[in-house]
């Protein structure tokens, strides 16, 4: 399987998630058989004034996690082109966010807002594609609301503009992360386009991911929020992981964090640990990990869990 000229070994993909997709988390998902990992969403305004060296440190991408897709969000052609120039040497693929439904970004004309201005969307995409030799992808919603389902139309525009794969989140922007995901719309997009399509929305297990692929005939499936709790979701051999397996995964995350992260943030570590303890069967109050102030104390806490 390929996106552009980039080989993807597995059809399961880690979604871009803000404040989640740190380097250690991406590597852990990769070790658990994710075929492609995304960076967290990057606002082009936050990096446009950085040097390449600063951006390299900011992205903190390592060979062991490749291929990596760097996701950009913005609405300024100059800022987007500048951001592409800054990240293209470090990422394998560049993704354009046309799906974010957070009010903070919609109010700036970013993300899913571009579904209301398709000529502007096409202009921005063509500028991104023309500015790099790396494959460019896009992540979209199926429309702004239920009265404006335009996923097929938008996807055709993106394909014609040079996009080499599209991720379709099967909800409208108005739905955010609630309500039913439309598998039918994702299937329609796949049927009408020649480029790879990534299906996205509410996959909570490896088997559900396979089912989504079968029903939509899409090429890849993207997993987001559930991977935050179970980064091993990409590996079918770990479907019935027990407490010992969960503890091993958490300790591996902490090890990767200490080996690869530029930051030394106990807050970041304890949040990841707390998320990953969701399915750990214990009578102990796992919320207590959120009170720990040092990474070594977090590690000790995990080791002591029964």
C-alpha positions as CSV (number, residue, x, y, z in Angstrom):
1,X,0.0,0.0,0.0
2,X,1.2,3.5,-0.8
3,X,0.4,7.1,-0.4
4,X,2.2,8.8,-3.2
5,X,5.6,7.2,-3.2
6,X,5.5,6.4,0.5
7,X,5.1,2.7,1.4
8,X,2.6,2.0,4.2
9,X,3.0,-1.4,5.8
10,X,-0.3,-1.6,7.6
11,X,-3.7,-0.2,6.8
12,X,-4.3,1.0,10.4
13,X,-3.3,4.6,10.9
14,X,-2.9,6.8,14.0
15,X,-5.0,10.0,13.9
16,X,-3.5,13.4,14.6
17,X,-4.5,14.4,18.1
18,X,-3.6,17.7,19.8
19,X,-1.8,17.3,23.1
20,X,-1.6,13.6,22.6
21,X,0.7,12.7,19.8
22,X,4.0,13.3,21.4
23,X,7.0,11.5,20.0
24,X,6.9,8.7,22.6
25,X,3.2,8.0,22.0
26,X,3.8,7.9,18.2
27,X,6.7,5.5,18.6
28,X,4.7,3.3,20.9
29,X,1.8,3.1,18.4
30,X,4.4,2.3,15.7
31,X,5.8,-0.5,17.8
32,X,2.2,-1.8,18.1
33,X,2.0,-2.1,14.3
34,X,0.4,1.2,13.2
35,X,1.2,1.6,9.6
36,X,1.3,5.4,9.5
37,X,1.4,7.9,12.4
38,X,0.5,11.6,12.3
39,X,1.9,14.4,14.3
40,X,-0.5,16.4,16.3
41,X,-2.3,19.2,14.5
42,X,0.1,22.1,13.9
43,X,-1.2,25.6,13.6
44,X,0.9,27.2,10.9
45,X,0.9,30.5,12.8
46,X,2.9,28.8,15.6
47,X,5.8,27.7,13.4
48,X,5.9,30.2,10.5
49,X,8.5,32.4,12.3
50,X,10.7,29.5,13.5
51,X,13.9,28.4,12.0
52,X,14.3,24.9,10.4
53,X,16.4,23.8,13.3
54,X,13.6,24.9,15.7
55,X,11.0,23.1,13.7
56,X,13.1,20.0,13.6
57,X,13.2,20.1,17.4
58,X,9.5,20.9,17.6
59,X,8.5,17.9,15.4
60,X,11.1,15.6,17.0
61,X,10.5,12.9,14.4
62,X,12.7,9.8,14.5
63,X,13.5,7.1,11.9
64,X,12.0,4.4,14.1
65,X,8.5,5.9,13.7
66,X,8.4,6.5,10.0
67,X,6.5,7.0,7.9
68,X,5.2,10.2,9.6
69,X,2.5,12.5,8.3
70,X,2.8,16.1,9.6
71,X,-0.7,17.8,9.8
72,X,-1.0,21.5,9.2
73,X,-4.0,23.8,9.8
74,X,-4.4,27.3,8.5
75,X,-6.1,29.7,6.1
76,X,-3.2,31.9,4.8
77,X,-1.6,30.7,1.6
78,X,1.7,32.4,2.5
79,X,1.7,30.9,6.0
80,X,0.9,27.4,4.7
81,X,3.5,27.5,2.1
82,X,6.1,28.7,4.6
83,X,5.0,25.9,7.0
84,X,5.4,23.3,4.3
85,X,8.9,24.6,3.6
86,X,9.7,24.2,7.3
87,X,8.4,20.7,7.8
88,X,9.0,18.9,4.5
89,X,12.6,17.9,5.2
90,X,11.5,16.0,8.4
91,X,8.1,14.5,7.5
92,X,7.3,11.8,4.9
93,X,3.9,13.2,4.1
94,X,2.2,16.5,4.7
95,X,-1.5,16.7,5.6
96,X,-3.9,19.6,5.4
97,X,-6.6,19.8,8.0
98,X,-10.1,20.5,6.5
99,X,-11.9,18.8,9.4
100,X,-11.3,20.5,12.7
101,X,-14.6,21.6,14.2
102,X,-13.3,23.4,17.3
103,X,-14.8,26.9,17.6
104,X,-11.4,28.4,18.2
105,X,-10.2,27.3,14.7
106,X,-13.6,27.7,12.9
107,X,-13.7,31.4,14.0
108,X,-10.3,31.9,12.2
109,X,-11.5,30.3,9.0
110,X,-9.5,27.1,9.6
111,X,-10.3,23.4,9.4
112,X,-13.9,22.5,8.5
113,X,-14.8,26.2,7.9
114,X,-13.1,25.8,4.5
115,X,-16.0,23.4,3.5
116,X,-18.1,26.6,3.2
117,X,-15.6,28.2,0.7
118,X,-14.5,25.5,-1.8
119,X,-12.8,28.0,-4.1
120,X,-10.6,29.1,-1.3
121,X,-10.0,25.5,-0.3
122,X,-8.9,24.6,-3.8
123,X,-6.6,27.6,-3.9
124,X,-4.9,26.7,-0.7
125,X,-4.5,23.1,-1.6
126,X,-2.9,23.9,-5.0
127,X,-0.5,26.2,-3.3
128,X,0.5,23.5,-0.8
129,X,0.9,20.8,-3.5
130,X,2.9,23.1,-5.7
131,X,5.3,24.0,-2.9
132,X,6.6,20.5,-2.1
133,X,7.7,17.3,-3.6
134,X,6.3,15.3,-0.7
135,X,2.9,13.6,-1.0
136,X,0.1,15.9,0.3
137,X,-3.0,14.5,1.9
138,X,-6.1,16.0,3.5
139,X,-8.5,15.2,6.4
140,X,-12.1,16.3,5.9
141,X,-15.5,16.1,7.5
142,X,-18.5,15.0,5.3
143,X,-20.0,18.5,5.5
144,X,-20.7,21.4,7.8
145,X,-24.1,20.1,8.8
146,X,-26.7,17.5,7.8
147,X,-28.2,19.8,5.2
148,X,-24.8,20.2,3.5
149,X,-23.2,16.8,2.9
150,X,-20.6,17.5,0.3
151,X,-17.9,14.9,1.0
152,X,-17.8,13.6,-2.6
153,X,-17.7,17.0,-4.1
154,X,-15.0,18.2,-1.8
155,X,-12.9,15.0,-2.4
156,X,-13.1,15.4,-6.1
157,X,-11.8,19.0,-5.8
158,X,-9.0,17.8,-3.6
159,X,-8.0,15.0,-5.9
160,X,-8.0,17.3,-8.9
161,X,-5.8,19.8,-7.0
162,X,-3.2,17.1,-6.4
163,X,-4.1,15.6,-3.1
164,X,-2.8,12.0,-3.0
165,X,-5.0,10.5,-0.2
166,X,-8.0,11.8,1.7
167,X,-9.1,10.9,5.3
168,X,-12.9,11.1,5.7
169,X,-14.3,11.6,9.2
170,X,-17.8,10.3,8.8
171,X,-19.5,13.1,10.7
172,X,-20.4,16.7,10.0
173,X,-18.6,19.6,11.6
174,X,-21.8,20.4,13.5
175,X,-21.8,16.9,15.1
176,X,-18.2,17.3,16.4
177,X,-17.6,13.9,18.0
178,X,-21.2,12.9,18.8
179,X,-23.9,11.2,16.9
180,X,-23.7,8.5,14.2
181,X,-20.8,8.1,11.8
182,X,-21.9,7.7,8.2
183,X,-20.1,4.8,6.7
184,X,-22.3,5.2,3.6
185,X,-20.7,8.6,2.8
186,X,-17.2,7.2,3.2
187,X,-18.1,4.4,0.8
188,X,-19.4,6.9,-1.7
189,X,-16.2,8.9,-1.6
190,X,-14.2,5.7,-2.1
191,X,-16.3,4.7,-5.1
192,X,-15.9,8.1,-6.9
193,X,-12.2,8.6,-6.4
194,X,-9.0,6.9,-7.6
195,X,-6.7,7.9,-4.8
196,X,-6.5,6.1,-1.4
197,X,-9.2,6.9,1.1
198,X,-8.8,6.6,4.9
199,X,-12.0,5.9,6.8
200,X,-12.2,7.6,10.3
201,X,-14.8,7.6,13.1
202,X,-15.5,5.7,16.3
203,X,-13.3,2.7,15.8
204,X,-12.8,1.1,19.2
205,X,-11.2,-2.2,18.3
206,X,-9.1,-3.8,15.6
207,X,-12.1,-5.9,14.5
208,X,-14.3,-2.8,14.2
209,X,-11.5,-1.3,12.0
210,X,-11.6,-4.3,9.7
211,X,-15.4,-4.1,9.6
212,X,-15.2,-0.5,8.6
213,X,-12.8,-1.3,5.8
214,X,-15.0,-4.1,4.6
215,X,-18.2,-2.0,4.6
216,X,-16.7,1.2,3.1
217,X,-14.1,-0.5,0.8
218,X,-11.6,2.2,1.9
219,X,-7.9,1.6,1.8
220,X,-7.0,2.5,5.3
221,X,-8.7,3.1,8.7
222,X,-7.7,5.8,11.1
223,X,-8.0,5.4,14.9
224,X,-7.9,8.4,17.2
225,X,-9.4,8.7,20.7
226,X,-9.4,5.0,21.4
227,X,-5.7,4.8,20.7
228,X,-5.1,7.3,23.4
229,X,-6.3,4.6,25.9
230,X,-5.0,1.6,24.0
231,X,-2.0,2.4,21.8
232,X,-1.8,-1.4,21.2
233,X,-5.2,-1.3,19.4
234,X,-3.3,-1.6,16.0
235,X,-2.0,-5.1,16.9
236,X,-4.7,-7.8,16.8
237,X,-2.5,-10.1,18.9
238,X,-3.1,-7.7,21.8
239,X,-6.9,-7.7,21.6
240,X,-7.2,-9.4,24.9
241,X,-4.4,-7.8,26.8
242,X,-4.3,-8.3,30.5
243,X,-3.1,-6.2,33.4
244,X,0.5,-7.4,33.0
245,X,0.4,-6.4,29.3
246,X,-1.1,-3.0,30.1
247,X,1.6,-2.4,32.7
248,X,4.3,-3.4,30.2
249,X,2.9,-1.0,27.6
250,X,2.8,1.9,30.1
251,X,6.3,1.3,31.3
252,X,7.5,1.2,27.7
253,X,5.8,4.5,27.1
254,X,7.7,6.0,30.0
255,X,11.0,4.5,28.7
256,X,10.4,6.0,25.3
257,X,9.5,9.3,26.8
258,X,12.7,9.5,28.7
259,X,14.7,8.3,25.7
260,X,13.2,10.5,22.9
261,X,11.3,13.5,24.2
262,X,12.8,17.0,24.3
263,X,10.5,17.9,27.1
264,X,10.6,16.4,30.6
265,X,7.0,17.1,31.5
266,X,5.6,15.0,34.4
267,X,2.1,16.4,33.5
268,X,2.4,14.9,30.0
269,X,3.5,11.6,31.3
270,X,0.9,11.2,34.0
271,X,-1.9,12.1,31.6
272,X,-0.8,9.4,29.1
273,X,-0.5,6.9,32.0
274,X,-3.9,7.8,33.3
275,X,-5.5,7.3,29.9
276,X,-3.8,4.0,29.4
277,X,-4.9,2.8,32.8
278,X,-8.6,3.0,31.8
279,X,-8.9,-0.8,31.3
280,X,-6.5,-1.8,34.1
281,X,-8.5,-4.0,36.5
282,X,-7.8,-2.8,40.0
283,X,-9.4,-1.6,43.2
284,X,-6.9,1.2,43.5
285,X,-7.8,4.7,42.5
286,X,-5.9,5.3,39.3
287,X,-6.7,9.0,39.4
288,X,-4.1,9.3,42.1
289,X,-1.4,9.2,39.4
290,X,-2.5,12.6,38.3
291,X,-1.2,14.1,41.6
292,X,2.4,12.8,41.0
293,X,5.0,15.5,40.3
294,X,8.0,13.5,39.1
295,X,8.4,11.0,36.2
296,X,10.3,8.5,38.4
297,X,7.4,8.6,40.9
298,X,4.9,7.9,38.2
299,X,7.0,4.9,37.1
300,X,7.2,3.7,40.6
301,X,3.4,4.0,41.0
302,X,2.8,2.0,37.8
303,X,5.2,-0.8,39.0
304,X,3.3,-0.9,42.3
305,X,-0.2,-1.4,40.8
306,X,-1.9,-4.6,41.5
